[in-house]
Amino acid sequence: MEPHHNERAGLYRPTVPKRVPRSVPDEEFNEIFTRLPSHRDRAMVAFYVSTGARASELLSATQGGADPGRQLITVVRKGTGEMQELPASTDAFVWLRLYQLEMEEMIPRGRRLPLWWTLRSPSRPLTYHAAHRMFERANALAGTSATLHALRHTAAYRMAEDPSLPLTNVQFVLGHVQLTTTQIYLTPRKEEVIRRVLAHHAEQTRQAAARTAPTPAVGYRSETLSVLFGGQP
């Protein structure tokens, strides 16, 4: 029966915490990458972790949409259905070329044909489910629990942590409508916080040891210790 107060939120309505996107630590990523069995798989993972594309978006790429000269790959955006060029790493295009040479006689050629195909004959365009299974198998061999979508978060974190890359550029590459969606990647990653804090403690210990070290007396010569312990000056 208490009078109603003008409150911004319900008194008994719990605040739902924002989830921090799960990215793949560098050591874990390297372990997964070494378990990938083919050039195709290495090329796909390299594109995922450098472009930030969603799983379905990268699978939409065509053979004509890969431009090694400009280091761009064209994908179809999931939300809008529009085509967009995404910058990718040099390594991704190196693995792509190795995959193309390896499968040159097994897959049909054409600029409008899919870029990604199954490795078993007869070759068929790679599906969303098959791409996930590929990454799950590598995870099982590496003993990790990363997901294919976590590679998109990993790419986003790596770009957002680069001080020379404006956040609006990251927003464009990820295809976010709102900048606030991209800003979530400014939240420090747990493993990075732990690494930096441990480095901080190590530096504090080093500085404390340097402050408490005895100062050599005036006229001290390092040869004195050698003479005291039986050595030659």
NUBA-841040 format. One record per residue (C-alpha): residue in three letters; residue number from 1; x negated, y negated, z. Coordinates in pm, 1 decimal, padded with zeros to 6 digits, always signed. Layout:
REM residues N
R   segu   fimar          x          y          z
R    Ala     NUM          X          Y          Z
...
This chain:
REM residues 233
R   segu   fimar          x          y          z
R    Met       1   +00000.0   +00000.0   +00000.0
R    Glu       2   -00301.9   -00229.7   -00019.0
R    Pro       3   -00276.3   -00519.9   -00263.2
R    His       4   -00425.6   -00464.3   -00609.3
R    His       5   -00769.1   -00614.3   -00668.3
R    Asn       6   -00893.6   -00727.8   -01005.7
R    Glu       7   -01177.7   -00477.0   -01053.0
R    Arg       8   -01373.3   -00407.9   -01369.0
R    Ala       9   -01361.9   -00029.8   -01321.4
R    Gly      10   -01143.3   +00213.5   -01137.5
R    Leu      11   -01237.4   +00249.7   -00773.1
R    Tyr      12   -01246.9   +00628.4   -00789.1
R    Arg      13   -01348.4   +00665.1   -01150.4
R    Pro      14   -01698.7   +00816.9   -01166.7
R    Thr      15   -01957.3   +00664.6   -01394.9
R    Val      16   -02064.0   +00909.3   -01662.1
R    Pro      17   -02443.8   +00897.9   -01699.7
R    Lys      18   -02582.9   +00842.7   -02047.3
R    Arg      19   -02761.9   +01145.7   -02186.4
R    Val      20   -03122.1   +01095.9   -02291.7
R    Pro      21   -03180.0   +01258.4   -02633.3
R    Arg      22   -03388.3   +01574.7   -02616.3
R    Ser      23   -03709.2   +01538.1   -02815.7
R    Val      24   -03985.8   +01792.2   -02871.7
R    Pro      25   -04318.3   +01724.4   -02692.8
R    Asp      26   -04622.3   +01722.6   -02920.3
R    Glu      27   -04773.6   +02039.6   -02771.4
R    Glu      28   -04445.8   +02226.8   -02811.1
R    Phe      29   -04399.0   +02100.6   -03164.5
R    Asn      30   -04749.1   +02211.7   -03263.5
R    Glu      31   -04681.4   +02556.3   -03118.8
R    Ile      32   -04358.7   +02586.7   -03317.9
R    Phe      33   -04519.3   +02460.7   -03636.7
R    Thr      34   -04794.4   +02722.7   -03624.8
R    Arg      35   -04526.1   +02993.6   -03605.7
R    Leu      36   -04353.1   +02888.0   -03927.5
R    Pro      37   -04410.0   +03166.5   -04180.6
R    Ser      38   -04384.3   +02986.2   -04516.3
R    His      39   -04473.4   +02664.3   -04696.2
R    Arg      40   -04102.3   +02596.0   -04742.0
R    Asp      41   -04039.1   +02605.8   -04367.4
R    Arg      42   -04342.6   +02386.8   -04296.0
R    Ala      43   -04229.6   +02135.7   -04556.2
R    Met      44   -03875.8   +02121.4   -04414.4
R    Val      45   -03990.0   +02074.0   -04054.5
R    Ala      46   -04243.1   +01809.4   -04163.1
R    Phe      47   -03965.3   +01619.2   -04341.4
R    Tyr      48   -03729.0   +01652.1   -04044.8
R    Val      49   -03982.2   +01516.9   -03796.0
R    Ser      50   -04098.8   +01230.3   -04017.6
R    Thr      51   -03770.5   +01109.1   -04172.2
R    Gly      52   -03531.5   +01163.4   -03882.2
R    Ala      53   -03277.1   +01307.6   -04124.2
R    Arg      54   -02998.6   +01529.3   -03995.4
R    Ala      55   -03012.8   +01897.5   -04086.0
R    Ser      56   -02735.4   +01870.8   -04344.8
R    Glu      57   -02876.5   +01548.9   -04490.6
R    Leu      58   -03215.9   +01695.6   -04575.3
R    Leu      59   -03046.8   +01998.6   -04733.1
R    Ser      60   -02861.3   +01761.4   -04965.5
R    Ala      61   -03187.2   +01653.0   -05131.0
R    Thr      62   -03233.0   +01741.3   -05496.3
R    Gln      63   -03551.9   +01816.3   -05684.5
R    Gly      64   -03534.0   +01479.1   -05855.4
R    Gly      65   -03481.1   +01306.8   -05521.1
R    Ala      66   -03831.6   +01387.9   -05396.1
R    Asp      67   -04073.7   +01114.0   -05500.8
R    Pro      68   -04430.3   +01194.4   -05385.4
R    Gly      69   -04571.8   +00883.7   -05554.4
R    Arg      70   -04368.1   +00651.8   -05332.3
R    Gln      71   -04343.4   +00898.7   -05042.1
R    Leu      72   -03963.9   +00883.4   -05047.5
R    Ile      73   -03696.2   +01150.3   -05040.0
R    Thr      74   -03332.6   +01076.2   -05122.2
R    Val      75   -03059.9   +01230.8   -04906.6
R    Val      76   -02681.8   +01200.9   -04879.5
R    Arg      77   -02579.4   +01038.7   -04553.5
R    Lys      78   -02348.3   +01247.2   -04336.5
R    Gly      79   -02113.7   +00970.1   -04226.4
R    Thr      80   -02080.7   +00756.2   -04538.8
R    Gly      81   -02165.6   +01002.9   -04816.1
R    Glu      82   -02397.6   +00742.1   -04966.6
R    Met      83   -02740.9   +00821.4   -05105.1
R    Gln      84   -03037.1   +00674.3   -04919.9
R    Glu      85   -03413.6   +00688.5   -04969.7
R    Leu      86   -03608.4   +00784.1   -04657.9
R    Pro      87   -03984.0   +00740.2   -04609.5
R    Ala      88   -04166.4   +01063.2   -04520.5
R    Ser      89   -04516.4   +01154.6   -04411.6
R    Thr      90   -04795.1   +01251.7   -04649.6
R    Asp      91   -04815.0   +01594.9   -04487.1
R    Ala      92   -04451.4   +01661.1   -04572.0
R    Phe      93   -04515.4   +01608.7   -04942.0
R    Val      94   -04830.5   +01822.9   -04930.6
R    Trp      95   -04632.8   +02114.3   -04783.4
R    Leu      96   -04353.7   +02048.2   -05035.2
R    Arg      97   -04595.8   +02078.2   -05325.4
R    Leu      98   -04737.4   +02402.3   -05185.6
R    Tyr      99   -04382.3   +02536.8   -05152.8
R    Gln     100   -04299.1   +02438.2   -05509.6
R    Leu     101   -04612.1   +02607.4   -05646.0
R    Glu     102   -04540.5   +02918.7   -05440.6
R    Met     103   -04181.2   +02943.9   -05567.0
R    Glu     104   -04237.6   +02809.5   -05918.6
R    Glu     105   -04131.6   +03130.3   -06094.8
R    Met     106   -03847.6   +03214.1   -05856.4
R    Ile     107   -03623.0   +02908.5   -05844.5
R    Pro     108   -03451.5   +02724.8   -06132.9
R    Arg     109   -03583.0   +02383.7   -06221.9
R    Gly     110   -03375.5   +02070.0   -06269.2
R    Arg     111   -03364.5   +01718.3   -06127.2
R    Arg     112   -03007.1   +01763.2   -06003.2
R    Leu     113   -03062.3   +02110.8   -05860.9
R    Pro     114   -03114.9   +02158.5   -05484.6
R    Leu     115   -03465.0   +02110.6   -05347.3
R    Trp     116   -03444.2   +02390.0   -05089.3
R    Trp     117   -03387.5   +02755.6   -05182.7
R    Thr     118   -03394.5   +03092.3   -05009.0
R    Leu     119   -03721.3   +03282.6   -05022.0
R    Arg     120   -03566.5   +03617.8   -05104.1
R    Ser     121   -03469.4   +03711.0   -05457.2
R    Pro     122   -03228.0   +03630.5   -05605.6
R    Ser     123   -03291.2   +03275.1   -05488.6
R    Arg     124   -02990.8   +03076.7   -05368.2
R    Pro     125   -02957.9   +02720.5   -05235.3
R    Leu     126   -03047.9   +02712.9   -04866.5
R    Thr     127   -02748.8   +02672.8   -04635.5
R    Tyr     128   -02709.5   +02483.7   -04309.0
R    His     129   -02682.7   +02808.2   -04111.8
R    Ala     130   -02995.2   +02954.9   -04275.4
R    Ala     131   -03198.8   +02644.3   -04189.3
R    His     132   -03096.3   +02673.4   -03825.1
R    Arg     133   -03183.1   +03043.1   -03818.3
R    Met     134   -03526.4   +02965.4   -03962.0
R    Phe     135   -03601.2   +02724.1   -03679.2
R    Glu     136   -03455.9   +02956.6   -03414.9
R    Arg     137   -03688.5   +03237.2   -03524.4
R    Ala     138   -03991.2   +03009.6   -03495.9
R    Asn     139   -03871.8   +02900.2   -03151.4
R    Ala     140   -03840.9   +03260.1   -03038.1
R    Leu     141   -04197.4   +03336.8   -03150.1
R    Ala     142   -04330.2   +03024.2   -02977.7
R    Gly     143   -04129.1   +03086.1   -02659.4
R    Thr     144   -03965.7   +02742.4   -02676.1
R    Ser     145   -03605.6   +02621.9   -02673.7
R    Ala     146   -03608.2   +02324.1   -02911.3
R    Thr     147   -03326.0   +02276.6   -03160.3
R    Leu     148   -03337.1   +02164.2   -03520.3
R    His     149   -03147.6   +01847.5   -03427.7
R    Ala     150   -03413.3   +01771.5   -03164.4
R    Leu     151   -03652.8   +01702.8   -03452.2
R    Arg     152   -03435.2   +01403.0   -03543.8
R    His     153   -03465.4   +01274.7   -03186.8
R    Thr     154   -03840.9   +01336.3   -03196.6
R    Ala     155   -03876.9   +01130.8   -03513.7
R    Ala     156   -03663.6   +00853.8   -03362.6
R    Tyr     157   -03873.2   +00839.0   -03045.7
R    Arg     158   -04199.4   +00833.0   -03240.8
R    Met     159   -04079.0   +00543.6   -03455.6
R    Ala     160   -03925.7   +00352.1   -03163.2
R    Glu     161   -04251.4   +00378.6   -02965.1
R    Asp     162   -04452.3   +00217.4   -03244.3
R    Pro     163   -04486.5   -00153.0   -03152.2
R    Ser     164   -04551.3   -00245.0   -03515.2
R    Leu     165   -04216.3   -00101.6   -03629.2
R    Pro     166   -03911.2   -00322.9   -03556.1
R    Leu     167   -03617.4   -00140.6   -03401.7
R    Thr     168   -03393.5   -00261.0   -03683.9
R    Asn     169   -03614.0   -00062.5   -03924.9
R    Val     170   -03565.2   +00247.0   -03711.0
R    Gln     171   -03190.7   +00181.6   -03713.1
R    Phe     172   -03189.1   +00170.1   -04094.4
R    Val     173   -03388.5   +00492.2   -04131.2
R    Leu     174   -03168.7   +00680.0   -03883.5
R    Gly     175   -02850.4   +00548.8   -04042.5
R    His     176   -02703.7   +00405.4   -03722.5
R    Val     177   -02419.3   +00157.8   -03762.5
R    Gln     178   -02484.9   -00009.8   -03426.2
R    Leu     179   -02826.9   -00116.9   -03298.1
R    Thr     180   -02719.0   -00012.2   -02948.5
R    Thr     181   -02720.4   +00348.4   -03068.6
R    Thr     182   -03085.0   +00314.6   -03170.7
R    Gln     183   -03179.7   +00142.3   -02844.5
R    Ile     184   -03127.7   +00466.6   -02654.0
R    Tyr     185   -03462.1   +00580.7   -02796.2
R    Leu     186   -03633.5   +00304.2   -02600.3
R    Thr     187   -03565.0   +00509.3   -02285.9
R    Pro     188   -03898.6   +00662.4   -02180.1
R    Arg     189   -03929.0   +01036.4   -02232.7
R    Lys     190   -03981.4   +01242.9   -01918.6
R    Glu     191   -04304.3   +01402.8   -02037.9
R    Glu     192   -04446.0   +01063.0   -02136.1
R    Val     193   -04358.2   +00914.1   -01797.2
R    Ile     194   -04526.8   +01204.2   -01618.5
R    Arg     195   -04838.2   +01176.2   -01835.4
R    Arg     196   -04870.6   +00801.3   -01782.7
R    Val     197   -04809.1   +00818.5   -01407.0
R    Leu     198   -05067.7   +01095.9   -01366.8
R    Ala     199   -05313.2   +00885.7   -01565.6
R    His     200   -05230.7   +00594.8   -01333.6
R    His     201   -05304.3   +00804.9   -01024.7
R    Ala     202   -05632.3   +00926.9   -01174.6
R    Glu     203   -05737.9   +00570.0   -01246.8
R    Gln     204   -05645.5   +00460.6   -00894.1
R    Thr     205   -05854.9   +00743.7   -00750.4
R    Arg     206   -06149.7   +00648.8   -00970.6
R    Gln     207   -06129.8   +00284.5   -00868.4
R    Ala     208   -06105.0   +00376.0   -00498.5
R    Ala     209   -06412.6   +00598.2   -00526.9
R    Ala     210   -06602.7   +00317.2   -00698.6
R    Arg     211   -06512.0   +00071.7   -00420.5
R    Thr     212   -06625.1   +00305.8   -00140.3
R    Ala     213   -06952.6   +00412.0   -00304.4
R    Pro     214   -07257.4   +00293.6   -00105.8
R    Thr     215   -07440.3   -00002.3   -00252.6
R    Pro     216   -07813.8   +00062.5   -00312.1
R    Ala     217   -08043.1   -00139.7   -00086.5
R    Val     218   -08255.5   -00420.5   -00223.6
R    Gly     219   -08570.1   -00280.9   -00380.6
R    Tyr     220   -08420.2   +00066.5   -00420.6
R    Arg     221   -08582.1   +00280.7   -00686.4
R    Ser     222   -08429.6   +00599.8   -00826.6
R    Glu     223   -08767.6   +00773.7   -00804.2
R    Thr     224   -08737.3   +00767.0   -00422.1
R    Leu     225   -08486.3   +01051.8   -00421.8
R    Ser     226   -08712.8   +01267.2   -00636.4
R    Val     227   -08998.6   +01222.5   -00391.3
R    Leu     228   -08778.0   +01300.8   -00090.3
R    Phe     229   -08654.2   +01625.3   -00244.9
R    Gly     230   -08994.3   +01741.9   -00362.2
R    Gly     231   -08972.5   +01626.1   -00719.4
R    Gln     232   -09219.6   +01419.9   -00914.7
R    Pro     233   -09160.3   +01046.4   -00946.1
